[in-house]
Protein backbone atom coordinates (compact mmCIF):
# COMPACT_ATOMS: atom_id res chain seq x y z
CA UNK A 1 0.00 0.00 0.00
CA UNK A 2 2.94 2.29 0.70
CA UNK A 3 4.13 1.73 -2.78
CA UNK A 4 0.76 2.67 -4.24
CA UNK A 5 0.69 5.89 -2.29
CA UNK A 6 4.22 6.65 -3.31
CA UNK A 7 3.43 6.02 -6.97
CA UNK A 8 0.29 8.17 -6.75
CA UNK A 9 2.27 11.01 -5.17
CA UNK A 10 4.95 10.71 -7.77
CA UNK A 11 2.39 10.83 -10.55
CA UNK A 12 0.80 13.83 -8.94
CA UNK A 13 4.12 15.64 -8.74
CA UNK A 14 4.94 14.76 -12.33
CA UNK A 15 1.53 15.92 -13.51
CA UNK A 16 1.77 19.26 -11.68
CA UNK A 17 5.33 19.84 -12.64
CA UNK A 18 4.76 18.91 -16.25
CA UNK A 19 2.37 21.78 -16.98
CA UNK A 20 3.99 24.89 -18.42
CA UNK A 21 3.47 28.06 -16.53
CA UNK A 22 1.24 30.60 -18.22
CA UNK A 23 3.10 33.60 -19.33
CA UNK A 24 1.57 36.97 -18.91
CA UNK A 25 0.60 38.34 -22.29
CA UNK A 26 2.02 41.76 -22.85
CA UNK A 27 -0.09 44.40 -24.51
CA UNK A 28 0.72 44.65 -28.20
CA UNK A 29 2.82 47.53 -29.19
CA UNK A 30 0.90 49.84 -31.51
CA UNK A 31 3.99 51.10 -33.23
CA UNK A 32 4.94 47.69 -34.56
CA UNK A 33 1.45 46.46 -35.50
CA UNK A 34 -0.39 47.66 -38.55
CA UNK A 35 -3.82 49.11 -37.78
CA UNK A 36 -6.48 48.31 -40.41
CA UNK A 37 -7.95 51.28 -42.26
CA UNK A 38 -11.42 52.36 -41.19
CA UNK A 39 -13.72 52.93 -44.18
CA UNK A 40 -16.83 54.96 -43.33
CA UNK A 41 -18.30 55.23 -46.87
CA UNK A 42 -19.25 58.82 -46.27
CA UNK A 43 -19.62 59.69 -49.93
CA UNK A 44 -21.72 56.62 -50.66
CA UNK A 45 -20.02 55.90 -53.96
CA UNK A 46 -17.96 52.92 -52.80
CA UNK A 47 -20.65 51.37 -50.64
CA UNK A 48 -20.82 47.63 -51.21
CA UNK A 49 -23.79 47.20 -48.91
CA UNK A 50 -27.30 46.52 -50.14
CA UNK A 51 -29.72 49.40 -49.66
CA UNK A 52 -32.57 48.67 -47.30
CA UNK A 53 -35.73 47.84 -49.18
CA UNK A 54 -38.49 50.30 -48.46
CA UNK A 55 -41.72 48.68 -47.42
CA UNK A 56 -44.25 51.40 -48.14
CA UNK A 57 -47.98 51.03 -47.89
CA UNK A 58 -50.13 51.93 -50.86
CA UNK A 59 -51.05 55.14 -49.04
CA UNK A 60 -47.39 56.16 -48.77
CA UNK A 61 -46.76 55.22 -52.39
CA UNK A 62 -49.70 57.39 -53.39
CA UNK A 63 -48.34 60.29 -51.38
CA UNK A 64 -44.98 59.84 -53.08
CA UNK A 65 -46.73 59.86 -56.47
CA UNK A 66 -48.38 63.17 -55.63
CA UNK A 67 -44.96 64.62 -54.88
CA UNK A 68 -43.84 63.40 -58.30
CA UNK A 69 -47.01 64.87 -59.88
CA UNK A 70 -48.11 61.42 -61.09
CA UNK A 71 -51.75 62.01 -60.15
CA UNK A 72 -53.34 59.04 -61.91
CA UNK A 73 -50.78 56.71 -60.36
CA UNK A 74 -51.52 58.23 -56.96
CA UNK A 75 -55.24 57.69 -57.50
CA UNK A 76 -54.62 54.02 -58.24
CA UNK A 77 -52.51 53.62 -55.10
CA UNK A 78 -55.18 55.27 -52.94
CA UNK A 79 -57.88 53.04 -54.43
CA UNK A 80 -55.74 49.94 -53.75
CA UNK A 81 -55.13 51.11 -50.20
CA UNK A 82 -58.87 51.53 -49.70
CA UNK A 83 -59.61 48.11 -51.21
CA UNK A 84 -56.91 46.15 -49.35
CA UNK A 85 -57.01 47.79 -45.92
CA UNK A 86 -60.46 47.04 -44.53
CA UNK A 87 -60.44 49.55 -41.67
CA UNK A 88 -62.40 52.74 -41.15
CA UNK A 89 -59.10 54.63 -40.84
CA UNK A 90 -57.95 53.42 -44.27
CA UNK A 91 -61.32 54.31 -45.80
CA UNK A 92 -61.17 57.84 -44.38
CA UNK A 93 -57.50 58.38 -45.30
CA UNK A 94 -57.95 57.19 -48.87
CA UNK A 95 -61.17 59.22 -49.20
CA UNK A 96 -59.40 62.39 -48.08
CA UNK A 97 -56.49 61.68 -50.44
CA UNK A 98 -58.79 61.11 -53.43
CA UNK A 99 -60.81 64.24 -52.61
CA UNK A 100 -57.51 66.14 -52.41
CA UNK A 101 -56.55 64.89 -55.87
CA UNK A 102 -59.92 66.09 -57.17
CA UNK A 103 -59.36 69.60 -55.83
CA UNK A 104 -55.96 70.11 -57.49
CA UNK A 105 -56.40 72.14 -60.71
CA UNK A 106 -53.48 70.39 -62.46
CA UNK A 107 -54.89 66.94 -61.66
CA UNK A 108 -56.56 65.10 -64.57
CA UNK A 109 -59.44 64.21 -62.24
CA UNK A 110 -60.03 67.83 -61.19
CA UNK A 111 -63.67 68.26 -60.21
CA UNK A 112 -64.31 70.85 -57.57
CA UNK A 113 -67.91 69.84 -57.00
CA UNK A 114 -67.10 66.14 -56.64
CA UNK A 115 -64.26 66.95 -54.24
CA UNK A 116 -66.58 69.10 -52.12
CA UNK A 117 -69.32 66.45 -52.03
CA UNK A 118 -66.87 63.63 -51.31
CA UNK A 119 -65.18 65.53 -48.51
CA UNK A 120 -68.50 66.59 -46.97
CA UNK A 121 -69.60 62.96 -46.89
CA UNK A 122 -66.32 62.02 -45.15
CA UNK A 123 -66.45 64.72 -42.47
CA UNK A 124 -68.96 62.95 -40.17
CA UNK A 125 -66.78 59.82 -40.23
CA UNK A 126 -63.65 61.68 -39.08
CA UNK A 127 -63.25 61.50 -35.31
CA UNK A 128 -60.77 63.21 -33.01
CA UNK A 129 -59.30 59.91 -31.83
CA UNK A 130 -58.41 58.79 -35.37
CA UNK A 131 -54.66 58.65 -35.88
CA UNK A 132 -54.55 59.95 -39.44
CA UNK A 133 -51.25 59.88 -41.32
CA UNK A 134 -49.55 63.27 -40.93
CA UNK A 135 -49.62 63.98 -44.66
CA UNK A 136 -53.30 63.05 -44.79
CA UNK A 137 -53.90 65.56 -41.98
CA UNK A 138 -52.16 68.16 -44.12
CA UNK A 139 -54.36 67.19 -47.07
CA UNK A 140 -57.41 67.55 -44.85
CA UNK A 141 -56.36 71.07 -43.83
CA UNK A 142 -55.65 71.92 -47.46
CA UNK A 143 -59.07 70.61 -48.50
CA UNK A 144 -60.72 72.78 -45.86
CA UNK A 145 -58.79 75.81 -47.10
CA UNK A 146 -59.43 75.09 -50.79
CA UNK A 147 -63.15 74.54 -50.28
CA UNK A 148 -63.47 77.71 -48.18
CA UNK A 149 -61.57 79.63 -50.84
CA UNK A 150 -63.77 78.29 -53.65
CA UNK A 151 -66.91 79.14 -51.65
CA UNK A 152 -65.64 82.70 -51.23
CA UNK A 153 -64.74 82.89 -54.93
CA UNK A 154 -68.28 81.80 -55.86
CA UNK A 155 -69.77 84.44 -53.54
CA UNK A 156 -67.48 87.09 -55.04
CA UNK A 157 -68.51 86.08 -58.55
CA UNK A 158 -72.19 86.44 -57.60
CA UNK A 159 -71.53 89.80 -56.00
CA UNK A 160 -69.49 90.85 -59.01
CA UNK A 161 -72.31 89.85 -61.37
CA UNK A 162 -74.90 91.85 -59.46
CA UNK A 163 -72.52 94.83 -59.25
CA UNK A 164 -71.95 94.69 -63.02
CA UNK A 165 -75.69 94.66 -63.68
CA UNK A 166 -76.17 97.62 -61.34
CA UNK A 167 -73.25 99.45 -62.98
CA UNK A 168 -74.78 98.97 -66.45
CA UNK A 169 -78.08 100.42 -65.21
CA UNK A 170 -76.29 103.41 -63.72
CA UNK A 171 -74.28 104.01 -66.90
CA UNK A 172 -77.47 103.90 -68.93
CA UNK A 173 -79.13 106.40 -66.57
CA UNK A 174 -76.08 108.68 -66.81
CA UNK A 175 -76.24 108.58 -70.63
CA UNK A 176 -79.93 109.50 -70.57
CA UNK A 177 -79.27 112.39 -68.19
CA UNK A 178 -76.42 113.63 -70.37
CA UNK A 179 -78.60 113.47 -73.49
CA UNK A 180 -81.39 115.34 -71.73
CA UNK A 181 -78.92 117.91 -70.45
CA UNK A 182 -77.50 118.47 -73.94
CA UNK A 183 -80.95 118.72 -75.38
CA UNK A 184 -80.85 115.57 -77.48
CA UNK A 185 -83.67 113.16 -77.60
CA UNK A 186 -82.86 109.83 -75.95
CA UNK A 187 -84.46 108.06 -78.94
CA UNK A 188 -81.94 109.62 -81.32
CA UNK A 189 -79.11 108.13 -79.36
CA UNK A 190 -80.82 104.72 -79.52
CA UNK A 191 -80.91 104.34 -75.79
CA UNK A 192 -84.58 103.50 -75.38
CA UNK A 193 -84.25 100.34 -77.45
CA UNK A 194 -87.58 100.48 -79.34
SEKEDO-383625 format. One line per field, with one value per residue: residue in one letter; x, y, z of N, C-alpha, C in turn. Coordinates in nm, 3 decimals, decimal comma. Layout:
rest <- [A ...] .
npx <- [X ...] .
npy <- [Y ...] .
npz <- [Z ...] .
capx <- [X ...] .
capy <- [Y ...] .
capz <- [Z ...] .
cpx <- [X ...] .
cpy <- [Y ...] .
cpz <- [Z ...] .
//
This chain:
rest <- [X X X X X X X X X X X X X X X X X X X X X X X X X X X X X X X X X X X X X X X X X X X X X X X X X X X X X X X X X X X X X X X X X X X X X X X X X X X X X X X X X X X X X X X X X X X X X X X X X X X X X X X X X X X X X X X X X X X X X X X X X X X X X X X X X X X X X X X X X X X X X X X X X X X X X X X X X X X X X X X X X X X X X X X X X X X X X X X X X X X X X X X X X X X X X X X X X X] .
npx <- [0,081 0,202 0,364 0,182 0,079 0,303 0,359 0,131 0,167 0,397 0,316 0,137 0,305 0,456 0,262 0,176 0,409 0,469 0,313 0,323 0,406 0,183 0,237 0,243 0,057 0,176 0,075 0,000 0,230 0,161 0,304 0,449 0,257 0,028 -0,241 -0,571 -0,734 -0,999 -1,303 -1,550 -1,740 -1,852 -1,912 -2,071 -2,031 -1,864 -1,991 -2,054 -2,265 -2,601 -2,883 -3,140 -3,455 -3,743 -4,047 -4,323 -4,659 -4,960 -5,081 -4,866 -4,713 -4,885 -4,885 -4,620 -4,633 -4,793 -4,617 -4,441 -4,596 -4,753 -5,046 -5,258 -5,145 -5,115 -5,385 -5,460 -5,304 -5,420 -5,678 -5,624 -5,521 -5,750 -5,910 -5,764 -5,689 -5,902 -6,014 -6,176 -6,020 -5,843 -6,026 -6,117 -5,874 -5,793 -6,014 -5,997 -5,753 -5,815 -6,017 -5,861 -5,693 -5,885 -5,934 -5,715 -5,609 -5,432 -5,458 -5,564 -5,811 -5,957 -6,222 -6,412 -6,664 -6,723 -6,515 -6,580 -6,831 -6,757 -6,575 -6,738 -6,909 -6,733 -6,662 -6,836 -6,750 -6,495 -6,315 -6,199 -6,023 -5,904 -5,608 -5,478 -5,263 -4,982 -4,940 -5,186 -5,342 -5,248 -5,340 -5,612 -5,642 -5,567 -5,771 -5,991 -5,917 -5,901 -6,169 -6,308 -6,198 -6,287 -6,562 -6,578 -6,485 -6,692 -6,902 -6,800 -6,803 -7,079 -7,152 -7,002 -7,126 -7,385 -7,311 -7,204 -7,434 -7,583 -7,409 -7,422 -7,687 -7,670 -7,487 -7,637 -7,844 -7,697 -7,615 -7,864 -7,936 -7,731 -7,786 -8,036 -7,960 -7,799 -7,980 -8,058 -8,263 -8,343 -8,416 -8,293 -8,032 -8,054 -8,104 -8,333 -8,419 -8,632] .
npy <- [-0,116 0,117 0,154 0,208 0,448 0,602 0,589 0,717 0,971 1,043 1,045 1,251 1,466 1,470 1,527 1,783 1,925 1,901 2,072 2,365 2,691 2,963 3,234 3,581 3,781 4,033 4,365 4,447 4,620 4,926 5,060 4,877 4,709 4,686 4,891 4,832 5,001 5,226 5,238 5,453 5,507 5,759 5,917 5,754 5,641 5,421 5,221 4,896 4,776 4,649 4,842 4,926 4,777 4,953 4,940 5,037 5,142 5,130 5,374 5,544 5,518 5,636 5,898 5,963 5,957 6,177 6,380 6,351 6,438 6,255 6,200 6,025 5,778 5,803 5,811 5,548 5,406 5,499 5,400 5,124 5,101 5,160 4,944 4,717 4,752 4,707 4,882 5,143 5,367 5,349 5,376 5,638 5,784 5,726 5,828 6,103 6,157 6,104 6,292 6,518 6,496 6,548 6,815 6,951 7,173 7,105 6,837 6,547 6,451 6,660 6,802 7,015 7,024 6,752 6,689 6,852 6,742 6,477 6,514 6,637 6,426 6,261 6,396 6,357 6,105 6,133 6,127 6,264 6,094 5,944 5,832 5,978 5,967 6,183 6,334 6,305 6,443 6,697 6,718 6,717 6,961 7,129 7,073 7,178 7,449 7,500 7,447 7,638 7,867 7,840 7,860 8,124 8,248 8,186 8,329 8,588 8,607 8,603 8,838 9,015 8,986 9,089 9,349 9,435 9,433 9,632 9,847 9,875 9,960 10,204 10,340 10,358 10,523 10,752 10,822 10,883 11,106 11,280 11,313 11,435 11,667 11,788 11,840 11,660 11,411 11,113 10,898 10,941 10,881 10,615 10,487 10,404 10,171 10,083] .
npz <- [0,000 0,069 -0,143 -0,345 -0,266 -0,281 -0,552 -0,652 -0,544 -0,672 -0,937 -0,920 -0,859 -1,092 -1,280 -1,202 -1,218 -1,480 -1,631 -1,829 -1,718 -1,728 -1,930 -1,880 -2,093 -2,285 -2,358 -2,693 -2,894 -3,038 -3,223 -3,371 -3,481 -3,754 -3,810 -3,917 -4,189 -4,146 -4,301 -4,377 -4,571 -4,644 -4,867 -5,015 -5,263 -5,288 -5,158 -5,069 -4,963 -4,945 -5,027 -4,796 -4,834 -4,909 -4,745 -4,824 -4,766 -4,966 -4,938 -4,867 -5,098 -5,278 -5,179 -5,232 -5,509 -5,559 -5,487 -5,696 -5,898 -6,035 -6,084 -6,163 -6,111 -5,836 -5,763 -5,826 -5,639 -5,399 -5,426 -5,423 -5,165 -5,019 -5,093 -5,009 -4,736 -4,480 -4,291 -4,100 -4,068 -4,288 -4,494 -4,454 -4,474 -4,740 -4,874 -4,815 -4,941 -5,211 -5,255 -5,222 -5,445 -5,637 -5,603 -5,688 -5,933 -6,147 -6,166 -6,348 -6,277 -6,184 -6,023 -5,883 -5,760 -5,714 -5,541 -5,323 -5,248 -5,189 -4,980 -4,791 -4,733 -4,603 -4,371 -4,136 -4,058 -3,966 -3,675 -3,361 -3,228 -3,422 -3,571 -3,801 -4,086 -4,101 -4,336 -4,456 -4,277 -4,333 -4,596 -4,541 -4,405 -4,614 -4,796 -4,654 -4,659 -4,940 -5,017 -4,867 -4,983 -5,250 -5,208 -5,120 -5,352 -5,530 -5,408 -5,439 -5,717 -5,765 -5,634 -5,784 -6,034 -5,982 -5,915 -6,160 -6,321 -6,191 -6,231 -6,511 -6,538 -6,407 -6,571 -6,804 -6,714 -6,661 -6,921 -7,035 -6,880 -6,955 -7,227 -7,208 -7,079 -7,270 -7,456 -7,648 -7,793 -7,626 -7,785 -8,028 -7,975 -7,948 -7,715 -7,590 -7,695 -7,868] .
capx <- [0,000 0,294 0,413 0,076 0,069 0,422 0,343 0,029 0,227 0,495 0,239 0,080 0,412 0,494 0,153 0,177 0,533 0,476 0,237 0,399 0,347 0,124 0,310 0,157 0,060 0,202 -0,009 0,072 0,282 0,090 0,399 0,494 0,145 -0,039 -0,382 -0,648 -0,795 -1,142 -1,372 -1,683 -1,830 -1,925 -1,962 -2,172 -2,002 -1,796 -2,065 -2,082 -2,379 -2,730 -2,972 -3,257 -3,573 -3,849 -4,172 -4,425 -4,798 -5,013 -5,105 -4,739 -4,676 -4,970 -4,834 -4,498 -4,673 -4,838 -4,496 -4,384 -4,701 -4,811 -5,175 -5,334 -5,078 -5,152 -5,524 -5,462 -5,251 -5,518 -5,788 -5,574 -5,513 -5,887 -5,961 -5,691 -5,701 -6,046 -6,044 -6,240 -5,910 -5,795 -6,132 -6,117 -5,750 -5,795 -6,117 -5,940 -5,649 -5,879 -6,081 -5,751 -5,655 -5,992 -5,936 -5,596 -5,640 -5,348 -5,489 -5,656 -5,944 -6,003 -6,367 -6,431 -6,791 -6,710 -6,426 -6,658 -6,932 -6,687 -6,518 -6,850 -6,960 -6,632 -6,645 -6,896 -6,678 -6,365 -6,325 -6,077 -5,930 -5,841 -5,466 -5,455 -5,125 -4,955 -4,962 -5,330 -5,390 -5,216 -5,436 -5,741 -5,636 -5,565 -5,907 -6,072 -5,879 -5,943 -6,315 -6,347 -6,157 -6,377 -6,691 -6,564 -6,474 -6,828 -6,977 -6,748 -6,851 -7,219 -7,153 -6,949 -7,231 -7,490 -7,252 -7,195 -7,569 -7,617 -7,325 -7,478 -7,808 -7,629 -7,428 -7,747 -7,913 -7,608 -7,624 -7,993 -7,927 -7,642 -7,860 -8,139 -7,892 -7,750 -8,095 -8,085 -8,367 -8,286 -8,446 -8,194 -7,911 -8,082 -8,091 -8,458 -8,425 -8,758] .
capy <- [0,000 0,229 0,173 0,267 0,589 0,665 0,602 0,817 1,101 1,071 1,083 1,383 1,564 1,476 1,592 1,926 1,984 1,891 2,178 2,489 2,806 3,060 3,360 3,697 3,834 4,176 4,440 4,465 4,753 4,984 5,110 4,769 4,646 4,766 4,911 4,831 5,128 5,236 5,293 5,496 5,523 5,882 5,969 5,662 5,590 5,292 5,137 4,763 4,720 4,652 4,940 4,867 4,784 5,030 4,868 5,140 5,103 5,193 5,514 5,616 5,522 5,739 6,029 5,984 5,986 6,317 6,462 6,340 6,487 6,142 6,201 5,904 5,671 5,823 5,769 5,402 5,362 5,527 5,304 4,994 5,111 5,153 4,811 4,615 4,779 4,704 4,955 5,274 5,463 5,342 5,431 5,784 5,838 5,719 5,922 6,239 6,168 6,111 6,424 6,614 6,489 6,609 6,960 7,011 7,214 7,039 6,694 6,510 6,421 6,783 6,826 7,085 6,984 6,614 6,695 6,910 6,645 6,363 6,553 6,659 6,296 6,202 6,472 6,295 5,982 6,168 6,150 6,321 5,991 5,879 5,865 5,995 5,988 6,327 6,398 6,305 6,556 6,816 6,719 6,755 7,107 7,192 7,061 7,278 7,581 7,509 7,454 7,771 7,963 7,829 7,914 8,270 8,289 8,180 8,444 8,709 8,608 8,644 8,980 9,085 8,985 9,185 9,483 9,469 9,466 9,762 9,945 9,897 10,042 10,341 10,401 10,390 10,640 10,868 10,858 10,950 11,239 11,363 11,347 11,534 11,791 11,847 11,872 11,557 11,316 10,983 10,806 10,962 10,813 10,472 10,434 10,350 10,034 10,048] .
capz <- [0,000 0,070 -0,278 -0,424 -0,229 -0,331 -0,697 -0,675 -0,517 -0,777 -1,055 -0,894 -0,874 -1,233 -1,351 -1,168 -1,264 -1,625 -1,698 -1,842 -1,653 -1,822 -1,933 -1,891 -2,229 -2,285 -2,451 -2,820 -2,919 -3,151 -3,323 -3,456 -3,550 -3,855 -3,778 -4,041 -4,226 -4,119 -4,418 -4,333 -4,687 -4,627 -4,993 -5,066 -5,396 -5,280 -5,064 -5,121 -4,891 -5,014 -4,966 -4,730 -4,918 -4,846 -4,742 -4,814 -4,789 -5,086 -4,904 -4,877 -5,239 -5,339 -5,138 -5,308 -5,647 -5,563 -5,488 -5,830 -5,988 -6,109 -6,015 -6,191 -6,036 -5,696 -5,750 -5,824 -5,510 -5,294 -5,443 -5,375 -5,020 -4,970 -5,121 -4,935 -4,592 -4,453 -4,167 -4,115 -4,084 -4,427 -4,580 -4,438 -4,530 -4,887 -4,920 -4,808 -5,044 -5,343 -5,261 -5,241 -5,587 -5,717 -5,583 -5,749 -6,071 -6,246 -6,166 -6,457 -6,224 -6,119 -6,021 -5,757 -5,700 -5,664 -5,424 -5,212 -5,203 -5,131 -4,851 -4,697 -4,689 -4,515 -4,247 -4,017 -4,023 -3,908 -3,531 -3,301 -3,183 -3,537 -3,588 -3,944 -4,132 -4,093 -4,466 -4,479 -4,198 -4,412 -4,707 -4,485 -4,383 -4,746 -4,850 -4,586 -4,710 -5,079 -5,028 -4,818 -5,084 -5,365 -5,165 -5,123 -5,493 -5,586 -5,354 -5,504 -5,855 -5,760 -5,600 -5,901 -6,137 -5,946 -5,925 -6,302 -6,368 -6,134 -6,298 -6,645 -6,521 -6,372 -6,690 -6,893 -6,657 -6,681 -7,063 -7,057 -6,819 -7,037 -7,349 -7,173 -7,045 -7,394 -7,538 -7,748 -7,760 -7,595 -7,894 -8,132 -7,936 -7,952 -7,579 -7,538 -7,745 -7,934] .
cpx <- [0,088 0,344 0,307 0,064 0,189 0,410 0,240 0,084 0,327 0,424 0,180 0,184 0,453 0,387 0,154 0,302 0,543 0,400 0,322 0,328 0,295 0,202 0,209 0,173 0,077 0,110 0,069 0,116 0,218 0,185 0,438 0,380 0,082 -0,188 -0,461 -0,717 -0,945 -1,208 -1,515 -1,784 -1,914 -1,981 -2,062 -2,140 -1,939 -1,869 -2,099 -2,204 -2,507 -2,817 -3,093 -3,377 -3,682 -3,979 -4,284 -4,563 -4,844 -5,044 -4,977 -4,690 -4,759 -4,924 -4,706 -4,532 -4,725 -4,719 -4,430 -4,480 -4,754 -4,949 -5,258 -5,276 -5,113 -5,296 -5,535 -5,409 -5,353 -5,637 -5,747 -5,568 -5,652 -5,943 -5,895 -5,706 -5,850 -6,083 -6,110 -6,134 -5,862 -5,899 -6,133 -5,991 -5,751 -5,901 -6,067 -5,837 -5,710 -5,951 -5,976 -5,705 -5,758 -5,995 -5,817 -5,625 -5,556 -5,372 -5,584 -5,796 -6,002 -6,154 -6,399 -6,558 -6,784 -6,621 -6,502 -6,757 -6,867 -6,633 -6,627 -6,906 -6,861 -6,628 -6,715 -6,823 -6,543 -6,385 -6,192 -5,977 -5,868 -5,697 -5,437 -5,306 -5,101 -4,977 -5,109 -5,393 -5,364 -5,311 -5,573 -5,748 -5,638 -5,704 -5,999 -6,044 -5,925 -6,094 -6,368 -6,315 -6,253 -6,517 -6,687 -6,555 -6,612 -6,912 -6,932 -6,796 -6,998 -7,230 -7,106 -7,053 -7,341 -7,437 -7,238 -7,332 -7,611 -7,537 -7,378 -7,603 -7,771 -7,568 -7,536 -7,823 -7,828 -7,613 -7,755 -7,990 -7,840 -7,714 -7,968 -8,076 -7,844 -7,864 -8,121 -8,197 -8,301 -8,311 -8,342 -8,064 -7,931 -8,075 -8,221 -8,484 -8,556 -8,737] .
cpy <- [0,126 0,255 0,238 0,416 0,664 0,687 0,712 0,957 1,140 1,114 1,222 1,491 1,579 1,553 1,743 1,993 1,985 2,001 2,303 2,603 2,903 3,189 3,474 3,757 3,985 4,243 4,463 4,609 4,807 5,032 5,000 4,707 4,742 4,772 4,912 4,966 5,121 5,306 5,324 5,510 5,649 5,936 5,877 5,601 5,452 5,194 5,005 4,702 4,734 4,758 4,869 4,883 4,858 4,951 4,970 5,080 5,172 5,340 5,595 5,623 5,627 5,879 6,063 6,019 6,128 6,410 6,463 6,388 6,379 6,116 6,075 5,782 5,681 5,779 5,617 5,347 5,383 5,430 5,165 4,992 5,095 5,011 4,705 4,632 4,794 4,777 5,089 5,382 5,465 5,401 5,584 5,844 5,836 5,813 6,065 6,257 6,180 6,245 6,533 6,615 6,559 6,760 7,029 7,047 7,143 6,889 6,661 6,474 6,542 6,797 6,884 7,041 6,844 6,611 6,747 6,808 6,526 6,398 6,577 6,527 6,227 6,269 6,410 6,170 6,010 6,201 6,203 6,215 5,912 5,926 5,869 6,014 6,139 6,399 6,401 6,418 6,687 6,830 6,765 6,906 7,181 7,187 7,164 7,417 7,601 7,528 7,587 7,878 7,959 7,880 8,066 8,321 8,289 8,297 8,574 8,719 8,651 8,793 9,063 9,092 9,085 9,329 9,527 9,509 9,603 9,873 9,976 9,985 10,187 10,412 10,440 10,513 10,765 10,914 10,931 11,091 11,333 11,406 11,450 11,669 11,863 11,879 11,771 11,467 11,181 10,882 10,820 10,886 10,662 10,407 10,374 10,210 9,994 9,980] .
cpz <- [0,000 -0,070 -0,366 -0,393 -0,284 -0,481 -0,728 -0,651 -0,624 -0,905 -1,041 -0,910 -1,019 -1,311 -1,324 -1,222 -1,414 -1,698 -1,709 -1,772 -1,760 -1,812 -1,942 -2,030 -2,220 -2,386 -2,579 -2,837 -3,046 -3,259 -3,420 -3,536 -3,649 -3,821 -3,909 -4,063 -4,203 -4,237 -4,380 -4,447 -4,677 -4,758 -5,059 -5,200 -5,393 -5,190 -5,130 -5,054 -4,973 -4,948 -4,905 -4,821 -4,841 -4,856 -4,718 -4,832 -4,918 -5,061 -4,921 -5,021 -5,313 -5,304 -5,213 -5,453 -5,661 -5,567 -5,626 -5,939 -6,082 -6,047 -6,042 -6,118 -5,888 -5,671 -5,742 -5,692 -5,398 -5,304 -5,396 -5,222 -4,958 -4,984 -5,031 -4,784 -4,560 -4,324 -4,200 -4,136 -4,229 -4,522 -4,574 -4,501 -4,682 -4,944 -4,920 -4,920 -5,183 -5,360 -5,285 -5,387 -5,675 -5,706 -5,649 -5,895 -6,177 -6,255 -6,281 -6,407 -6,149 -6,135 -5,884 -5,685 -5,640 -5,540 -5,302 -5,158 -5,133 -4,992 -4,748 -4,647 -4,594 -4,377 -4,126 -3,970 -3,956 -3,760 -3,478 -3,260 -3,297 -3,550 -3,738 -3,972 -4,137 -4,226 -4,503 -4,397 -4,270 -4,530 -4,658 -4,462 -4,515 -4,810 -4,787 -4,643 -4,855 -5,090 -4,976 -4,922 -5,204 -5,331 -5,169 -5,266 -5,558 -5,537 -5,421 -5,649 -5,860 -5,731 -5,718 -6,012 -6,107 -5,952 -6,071 -6,358 -6,317 -6,202 -6,438 -6,637 -6,491 -6,493 -6,790 -6,844 -6,676 -6,825 -7,092 -7,000 -6,902 -7,165 -7,320 -7,142 -7,171 -7,490 -7,648 -7,698 -7,729 -7,707 -8,005 -8,100 -7,935 -7,816 -7,526 -7,589 -7,804 -8,062] .
//
